[in-house]
């Protein structure tokens, strides 16, 4: 497996969340690796273009060998902030920019290569041929090992995939946002050998108090004793049972919750229980 079963999402490690110090970030990286979470998910925009550099500094001061971890980054979003001159949020996927963005990520993360580079969101103005040229150069120069996309539809993956191999599509997927199971996205990836990664895998289950989340939590509560598991663990196990082998991107920075998440990889939810949870999420049985 190229990537760990669970992936550590770093979006909230810096100024967009916990504002971890260098020592705290180094300790969290070490904790993840010691608990079999070896893949770290970044994007150049995280922390308004600052979190990659903070992570890179923490990684450099650790004793972790580069070959023992996998680093993912995403590029393309232009976000107005003090570190950029963009006047509005937009996307840039021209060849020179993709190459420059990847090289900036390498510099900030203090590494010679990315295990995976993703296009962060689809742009209506993206040229597949120009993207392919950039990815070909980056791979030839050894700066990226694999290429993927994020939040792409089947038709968008098809368009890009005609020009180059897509290894991963990182999508939103959870009990409260599971349309990818029904709109052809996961089917397309499964058939095409594209690995799904799921951002926000817990969805809004613990954020919102509404009819749907109450149904879900009631059903999860009824199964906790059977599986000797927490609600979080059951949600992750539900996602990982999908045959496309979805890799959840876990955003927590709490060591206890990370350890529980790793233990969720051992839970195999029974077939009917999986559908009971789906029923709770949808509010009705399958047709």
Phi, psi and omega per residue, in radians:
X1 nan 2.251 -3.096
X2 -1.201 -0.562 -3.022
X3 -2.210 2.670 3.121
X4 -1.140 2.692 -3.056
X5 -1.034 -0.670 2.993
X6 -1.913 2.514 -3.101
X7 -2.039 2.372 3.120
X8 -1.473 2.021 3.075
X9 -1.512 2.242 -3.009
X10 -1.766 0.134 -3.015
X11 -0.977 -0.645 -3.074
X12 -1.762 0.193 -3.130
X13 -1.246 -0.540 -3.051
X14 -1.817 -2.373 -2.989
X15 -1.228 -0.265 3.089
X16 -1.493 0.162 -3.100
X17 -2.886 -1.843 -2.981
X18 -1.357 -0.271 -3.140
X19 0.888 0.907 -3.102
X20 -1.125 2.454 3.040
X21 -1.298 2.988 3.117
X22 -1.036 -0.742 3.141
X23 -1.143 -0.735 3.139
X24 -1.164 -0.683 3.138
X25 -1.190 -0.725 3.088
X26 -1.078 -0.733 3.131
X27 -1.122 -0.662 -3.141
X28 -1.219 -0.692 3.073
X29 -1.052 -0.827 3.132
X30 -1.060 -0.726 3.139
X31 -1.095 -0.786 3.124
X32 -1.010 -0.882 -3.084
X33 -1.106 -0.689 -3.141
X34 -1.212 -0.258 3.105
X35 -1.956 0.473 3.001
X36 1.208 0.320 2.968
X37 -1.770 1.689 -3.019
X38 -1.871 -0.084 -3.124
X39 -1.853 2.268 -3.089
X40 -2.094 2.195 -3.059
X41 -1.751 2.123 3.133
X42 -2.127 2.980 2.876
X43 -2.576 2.565 -3.086
X44 -1.039 -0.515 -3.062
X45 -1.386 -0.234 -3.054
X46 -1.018 2.359 -3.095
X47 1.159 0.510 -3.068
X48 0.948 0.886 3.086
X49 1.204 0.549 -3.136
X50 -2.150 -0.400 -2.975
X51 -1.206 -0.619 3.120
X52 -1.018 -0.780 -3.121
X53 -1.147 -0.659 3.103
X54 -1.148 -0.731 3.089
X55 -1.118 -0.768 -3.124
X56 -1.050 -0.689 3.100
X57 -1.139 -0.742 3.129
X58 -1.162 -0.698 3.127
X59 -1.129 -0.717 -3.121
X60 -1.114 -0.548 -3.130
X61 -1.512 -0.062 3.095
X62 -1.544 3.049 3.117
X63 -1.767 0.217 -3.091
X64 -1.305 2.347 3.088
X65 -1.404 2.403 -3.099
X66 -1.004 -0.647 -3.087
X67 -1.255 -0.161 -3.140
X68 -1.598 -0.069 3.129
X69 -2.266 2.933 3.081
X70 -2.200 2.278 -3.123
X71 -1.954 2.209 3.099
X72 -1.972 2.466 2.952
X73 -2.438 2.834 -3.122
X74 -2.243 2.593 3.141
X75 -2.441 2.951 3.010
X76 2.104 -0.570 -3.138
X77 -1.344 2.255 3.032
X78 -1.807 1.984 -3.019
X79 -2.061 2.169 3.090
X80 -1.087 2.190 3.091
X81 -2.905 3.086 -3.070
X82 -1.148 -0.311 -3.121
X83 -1.687 0.005 3.130
X84 -2.391 2.804 -3.128
X85 -1.769 0.063 -3.121
X86 -1.026 2.431 -3.126
X87 -1.575 -0.378 3.079
X88 -2.677 2.820 3.120
X89 -1.211 2.251 3.093
X90 -2.726 -3.062 -3.102
X91 -2.122 2.572 3.107
X92 -2.366 2.009 3.124
X93 -2.221 0.600 3.021
X94 -1.334 2.800 -3.004
X95 -0.996 -0.871 -3.079
X96 -1.111 -0.660 -3.123
X97 -1.183 -0.760 3.128
X98 -1.020 -0.795 3.133
X99 -1.095 -0.789 -3.128
X100 -1.119 -0.715 -3.136
X101 -1.117 -0.740 3.111
X102 -1.106 -0.749 3.133
X103 -1.140 -0.639 3.078
X104 -1.120 -0.719 3.105
X105 -1.093 -0.719 3.095
X106 -1.051 -0.769 3.136
X107 -1.113 -0.799 -3.095
X108 -1.187 -0.700 -3.136
X109 -1.413 -0.091 3.118
X110 0.986 0.918 -3.136
X111 -2.435 2.831 3.141
X112 -1.580 -0.285 -3.092
X113 -2.696 2.702 2.971
X114 -1.778 2.409 3.051
X115 -1.249 -0.472 -3.117
X116 -2.716 2.293 3.026
X117 -2.016 2.253 -3.133
X118 -2.013 2.545 2.895
X119 -1.412 2.155 -2.892
X120 -1.171 -0.773 3.079
X121 -2.575 2.621 -3.137
X122 -1.198 2.478 3.089
X123 -1.944 2.441 3.085
X124 -1.162 -0.227 -3.107
X125 -1.880 0.212 -3.082
X126 -1.316 2.436 3.092
X127 -1.851 2.029 -3.071
X128 -1.029 -0.694 -3.104
X129 -1.133 -0.695 -3.129
X130 -1.212 -0.684 3.073
X131 -1.074 -0.773 -3.131
X132 -1.060 -0.687 3.114
X133 -1.067 -0.780 -3.119
X134 -1.129 -0.774 -3.107
X135 -1.165 -0.673 3.114
X136 -1.060 -0.773 3.130
X137 -1.126 -0.797 -3.113
X138 -1.099 -0.692 3.112
X139 -1.211 -0.759 -3.128
X140 -1.061 -0.644 -3.136
X141 -1.447 0.008 3.109
X142 1.294 0.291 -3.087
X143 -1.494 -0.403 3.001
X144 -2.369 2.561 3.120
X145 -1.679 -0.544 -3.104
X146 -2.540 2.816 -3.081
X147 -2.241 2.520 3.085
X148 -2.711 -3.001 -3.104
X149 -2.337 3.041 3.127
X150 -2.505 2.290 3.112
X151 1.154 0.519 -3.137
X152 -1.640 2.509 3.066
X153 -1.434 2.918 3.082
X154 -0.978 -0.727 -3.124
X155 -1.178 -0.623 3.099
X156 -1.216 -0.685 3.052
X157 -1.116 -0.684 -3.140
X158 -1.107 -0.758 -3.132
X159 -1.092 -0.841 -3.138
X160 -1.233 -0.666 -3.067
X161 -1.193 -0.316 3.074
X162 -1.207 -0.385 -3.069
X163 -1.785 -0.392 -3.101
X164 -2.814 2.845 3.119
X165 -1.314 2.331 3.016
X166 -1.839 2.110 -3.117
X167 -1.597 -0.538 -2.992
X168 -2.509 2.546 2.860
X169 -2.246 2.084 3.129
X170 -1.651 2.058 -3.027
X171 -2.196 2.847 2.985
X172 -1.385 2.195 3.130
X173 -2.683 2.252 -3.121
X174 -2.905 -3.121 3.067
X175 -1.144 -0.499 -3.134
X176 -1.697 -0.069 3.060
X177 -2.525 1.424 -3.037
X178 -2.078 0.441 -3.108
X179 -1.115 -0.392 3.134
X180 -1.068 -0.373 3.092
X181 -1.313 -0.337 -3.001
X182 -2.050 -0.271 -3.105
X183 -1.717 0.170 3.081
X184 1.621 -0.120 -3.068
X185 -1.134 -0.935 -3.139
X186 -1.187 -0.615 3.091
X187 -1.069 -0.781 -3.134
X188 -1.090 -0.783 -3.114
X189 -1.146 -0.741 3.141
X190 -1.072 -0.766 -3.128
X191 -1.221 -0.505 -3.057
X192 -1.671 -0.057 -3.122
X193 1.294 0.454 3.107
X194 -1.661 2.187 -3.065
X195 -1.334 2.195 3.064
X196 -1.497 2.385 2.929
X197 -2.080 2.469 -3.054
X198 -1.993 2.025 3.022
X199 -1.556 2.688 -3.063
X200 0.916 0.934 -3.053
X201 -1.161 -0.381 3.093
X202 -1.505 -0.126 3.098
X203 0.974 -2.436 -3.125
X204 -1.847 0.300 -3.062
X205 -0.982 -0.715 -3.093
X206 -1.811 0.024 -3.133
X207 -1.733 -0.650 -3.058
X208 -1.929 2.590 3.027
X209 -2.033 1.641 3.140
X210 -2.473 -3.094 -3.059
X211 -1.040 -0.736 -3.117
X212 -1.144 -0.865 -3.093
X213 -1.159 -0.563 3.087
X214 -1.180 -0.685 3.071
X215 -1.081 -0.796 -3.107
X216 -1.078 -0.842 -3.077
X217 -1.179 -0.564 3.070
X218 -1.127 -0.769 -3.141
X219 -1.190 -0.738 3.096
X220 -1.079 -0.719 3.125
X221 -1.053 -0.597 3.139
X222 -1.250 -0.285 -3.086
X223 -1.887 -0.124 -3.044
X224 -1.058 -0.774 -3.130
X225 -1.173 -0.704 -3.117
X226 -1.014 -0.734 -3.081
X227 -1.767 0.008 -3.090
X228 0.862 0.918 -3.001
X229 -2.411 2.745 3.040
X230 -1.462 2.969 3.088
X231 -1.064 -0.775 3.125
X232 -0.971 -0.797 -3.091
X233 -1.121 -0.704 -3.139
X234 -1.147 -0.652 3.100
X235 -1.111 -0.804 3.133
X236 -1.126 -0.720 3.120
X237 -1.115 -0.649 3.097
X238 -1.071 -0.775 3.128
X239 -1.121 -0.781 -3.033
X240 -1.293 -0.184 3.083
X241 -1.329 -0.311 -3.133
X242 -1.041 2.378 -3.046
X243 -1.123 -0.245 3.112
X244 -1.360 -0.045 3.093
X245 1.072 1.048 -3.138
X246 -1.198 2.362 3.061
X247 -1.757 1.900 3.093
X248 -1.202 2.402 3.032
X249 -1.711 1.880 -3.001
X250 -1.626 2.156 -3.014
X251 -1.658 -0.090 -3.089
X252 -1.181 2.598 3.040
X253 -1.928 0.139 -3.129
X254 -1.538 2.148 -3.051
X255 -1.049 -0.726 -3.130
X256 -1.071 -0.747 3.138
X257 -1.218 -0.593 3.068
X258 -1.119 -0.730 3.130
X259 -1.131 -0.719 3.086
X260 -1.101 -0.668 3.126
X261 -1.096 -0.729 3.112
X262 -1.092 -0.720 3.130
X263 -1.133 -0.429 3.112
X264 -1.133 -0.400 3.134
X265 -1.147 -0.271 -3.131
X266 -1.615 -0.118 -3.075
X267 -1.515 2.213 3.068
X268 -1.997 1.764 -3.092
X269 -1.239 2.326 3.104
X270 -1.044 2.676 -3.067
X271 -0.965 -0.893 -3.100
X272 -1.165 -0.634 3.108
X273 -1.115 -0.646 3.100
X274 -1.045 -0.729 -3.140
X275 -1.319 -0.507 3.016
X276 -1.069 -0.728 3.125
X277 -1.171 -0.716 3.093
X278 -1.073 -0.739 3.115
X279 -1.024 -0.740 3.130
X280 -1.107 -0.677 -3.137
X281 -1.205 -0.665 -3.067
X282 -1.551 -0.436 -3.083
X283 1.500 0.136 3.116
X284 -2.820 2.803 3.058
X285 -1.246 2.850 3.038
X286 -1.129 2.671 -3.113
X287 -1.028 nan nan
